[in-house]
Amino acid sequence: MKPNLEKRSLYSFTINDLRDHFQENGLSKFVANQIYDWIYKKHVHNLDEWTNVSKKVKSYISENLDTRLPRIVWNGLSVDGTRKFLVAMTDDKTVEAVAIPAKNNRLTLCLSSQVGCAIGCTFCHTGTMGLTRHLDSSEIVGQFLAVQNFLNTESKGEKLTNIVYMGQGEPLHNFENVKVATQIFTDDHGLMLGQRKITLSTSGLVPQIEKLHEFPPVNIAISLHAAHNNIRSELMPINKAYDLDRLLEAIKKIPLKAHRWITYEYLLISEYNDRKEDVDALEKLLDAKVSKINLIPFNEYPDSDFKRPSENRIKWFQNELMKKGYITTVRTTKGSDILAACGQLKSEMEDKINLWD
């Protein structure tokens, strides 16, 4: 049986929205603090276990709000410890989320913001899906909560510490829902994730970049991938609408706190954008004083025409940029054996699973 889609999800409310909602419906607005504590700090989503919440409030929530989380219908563990999740929403649509371990007990969740993606980047597996729909803020938050619940019960209580909006979809194409989800993630009454622990990656939607002053001040990563307009347009059709000049002009308007940088993600493709002229073009394009460059060696997937550069070529490209004064890192490829690496996500299992039997 499929769930009732008419109820608003409890996980779509910011703390202030929930307070107002309760007050407007004849309940104490301070109950919102208790509920936030249960669902975001204690990760308890069964109303019967909310010991300090009145029966009246529980009854109201049961009758008027949807408390179910998205459902993990499959998960796969990579040899490097990366775990990919296929997550089902209430309309049976699925997305993928990836938990990526790192040093110092850091565990980053790569979240999806849309079912599919409309941007159509030619190097991206998700781009072959097209866009089905945006995710609601509750579905974005729900991915985090569902994965954390899985880790609590199945993986010795590992704790998610960071978020990157680098899963399926273009986050700024779904601006309002991603904004609300981020407010919930960072709220002191809830998950309390610091702003520096959240990174939003965008392909370059200039009108939405110009609205980032309305967004919580998280880390910003720009999917650049090429320093020549002709190459970038081949890789990313969005460049035909918002070319490099327009993109860089919009980026200059992003409000940066002290000691913050803009990270530029640069996908390295063998014999395509890994040449000396690409290094020189990056130098002309980016100010080394406020720019970090994160090199992403191409992660191959079935039917792709692009190839990954050799390790020597990757190191050469990094060194050339560092000589020019850029802080330059190479992203470690993780989860490629289960198609969980950057650019490999696609909900291929969606039609194979009876989600709501």
Secondary structure, 3 states (H helix, E strand, C coil): CCCCCCCEEHHHCCHHHHHHHHHHCCCCCCHHHHHHHHHHHCCCCCHHHCCCCCHHHHHHHHHHEECCCCEEEEEEECCCCCEEEEEECCCCCEEEEEEEECCCCCEEEECCCEEECCCCCCCCCHHHCCEEEECCHHHHHHHHHHHHHHHHHHCCCCCCCEEEECCCCCHHHHHHHHHHHHHHHHCCCCCCCCHHHEEEEECCCHHHHCCHHHCCCCEEEEECCCCCHHHHHHHCHHHHCCCHHHHHHHHCCCCCCCCCCEEEEEEECCCCCCCHHHHHHHHHHCCCCCEEEEEEECCCCCCCCCCCCCHHHHHHHHHHHHHCCCEEEECCCCCHHHCCCCCCCCCCCHHHCCCCC
